[in-house]
């Protein structure tokens, strides 16, 4: 099966979306917590700078709306090549991550050549979760 979209994410949830944090958020967290060695942090900052230069920043992300981004698989070869060192850093620091492939990421609210931003559905309350377990 051919998939249209790819998201690289961890296990922990982002506070603003309650959705699994993406690869950039995870790496920035490792940098800011002084988990990464200085040389590795510098490598990630170079990776992040490259993406800031070459990948449009969706306005919904700038506005901190509840969205998550997925790479388009049809033309993301260069993006995936440039993100590999960040995945190597996650492995080096024993931080789990997942490659999530899908054809149905949700309601697309932004799209460019390389990515889509998808609205995160409303979050469940504890009561709703407990009710669903019943």
C-alpha positions as CSV (number, residue, x, y, z in Angstrom):
1,X,0.0,0.0,0.0
2,X,1.2,3.5,-0.8
3,X,0.7,6.1,1.9
4,X,0.3,9.8,1.3
5,X,1.5,11.2,4.6
6,X,4.2,10.6,7.2
7,X,4.6,12.0,10.7
8,X,7.6,11.4,13.0
9,X,6.5,11.5,16.6
10,X,7.3,10.4,20.1
11,X,5.3,9.0,23.0
12,X,4.8,12.1,25.0
13,X,1.9,14.5,24.4
14,X,2.3,18.2,23.5
15,X,0.6,20.4,26.1
16,X,-1.2,22.6,23.5
17,X,-2.6,19.8,21.3
18,X,-2.6,16.8,23.5
19,X,-1.2,15.0,20.4
20,X,2.1,13.1,20.3
21,X,5.0,15.5,20.0
22,X,6.7,15.7,16.7
23,X,10.4,15.1,16.0
24,X,11.3,18.8,16.2
25,X,9.6,19.3,19.6
26,X,11.2,16.3,21.0
27,X,14.7,17.3,19.9
28,X,14.2,20.9,21.1
29,X,13.1,19.4,24.5
30,X,16.4,17.4,24.6
31,X,18.4,20.6,23.8
32,X,16.6,22.8,26.3
33,X,16.9,20.2,29.1
34,X,20.7,20.0,28.5
35,X,20.3,16.3,27.7
36,X,22.2,16.6,24.4
37,X,25.9,17.2,24.4
38,X,26.9,20.6,23.0
39,X,28.1,19.2,19.7
40,X,24.8,17.2,19.2
41,X,22.7,20.2,20.1
42,X,24.6,22.2,17.5
43,X,23.9,19.5,14.9
44,X,20.2,19.7,15.7
45,X,20.2,23.5,15.5
46,X,21.7,23.2,12.0
47,X,19.0,20.7,11.0
48,X,16.3,23.0,12.4
49,X,17.8,26.0,10.6
50,X,17.8,24.1,7.3
51,X,14.1,23.2,7.7
52,X,13.3,26.8,8.7
53,X,14.9,27.9,5.4
54,X,13.5,25.3,3.1
55,X,10.1,24.3,4.6
56,X,7.3,26.8,4.9
57,X,6.1,27.4,8.5
58,X,2.3,27.0,8.4
59,X,0.4,30.0,9.7
60,X,-1.6,27.7,12.0
61,X,1.6,26.6,13.7
62,X,2.8,30.3,14.0
63,X,-0.5,31.0,15.7
64,X,-0.2,28.0,18.0
65,X,-3.5,26.5,16.8
66,X,-4.2,22.9,17.6
67,X,-2.6,21.4,14.5
68,X,0.0,18.8,13.7
69,X,2.1,18.4,10.6
70,X,2.7,15.5,8.3
71,X,5.2,15.2,5.5
72,X,3.8,14.4,2.1
73,X,5.4,11.1,1.0
74,X,5.2,11.8,-2.7
75,X,7.9,14.5,-2.7
76,X,9.5,14.4,0.8
77,X,12.7,12.5,-0.2
78,X,14.8,15.6,0.5
79,X,13.1,16.3,3.7
80,X,13.5,12.8,5.0
81,X,17.2,12.8,4.0
82,X,17.7,16.0,6.0
83,X,15.7,14.7,9.1
84,X,17.7,11.5,9.4
85,X,20.4,13.0,11.6
86,X,17.8,14.1,14.0
87,X,16.5,10.5,14.2
88,X,20.0,9.4,14.8
89,X,20.2,11.9,17.7
90,X,16.9,10.5,19.2
91,X,18.4,7.0,19.0
92,X,21.7,8.1,20.5
93,X,19.8,9.6,23.5
94,X,17.5,6.5,23.7
95,X,14.4,8.5,23.0
96,X,11.7,6.4,21.3
97,X,10.0,7.7,18.2
98,X,7.6,6.3,15.6
99,X,7.1,6.8,11.9
100,X,3.4,7.1,11.4
101,X,2.2,6.5,7.8
102,X,-1.4,7.3,6.9
103,X,-3.7,8.2,4.1
104,X,-6.3,9.9,6.4
105,X,-4.5,12.3,8.7
106,X,-7.6,14.3,9.5
107,X,-9.0,17.7,8.5
108,X,-6.3,19.4,6.4
109,X,-6.2,23.1,7.2
110,X,-2.9,23.9,5.4
111,X,-1.0,22.4,2.5
112,X,2.2,23.2,0.6
113,X,4.6,21.2,-1.6
114,X,6.1,19.2,1.2
115,X,3.6,19.0,4.1
116,X,0.1,19.3,5.4
117,X,-1.2,20.7,8.7
118,X,-4.1,18.9,10.2
119,X,-6.5,20.2,12.8
120,X,-6.3,18.2,16.0
121,X,-9.8,17.0,17.1
122,X,-11.1,18.1,20.5
123,X,-9.5,16.4,23.5
124,X,-11.4,14.0,25.6
125,X,-12.1,14.7,29.3
126,X,-11.2,12.2,31.9
127,X,-14.9,11.4,32.4
128,X,-15.3,10.7,28.6
129,X,-12.3,8.4,28.7
130,X,-13.5,6.5,31.8
131,X,-17.0,6.2,30.2
132,X,-15.5,4.7,27.0
133,X,-13.8,2.0,29.1
134,X,-17.0,1.0,30.7
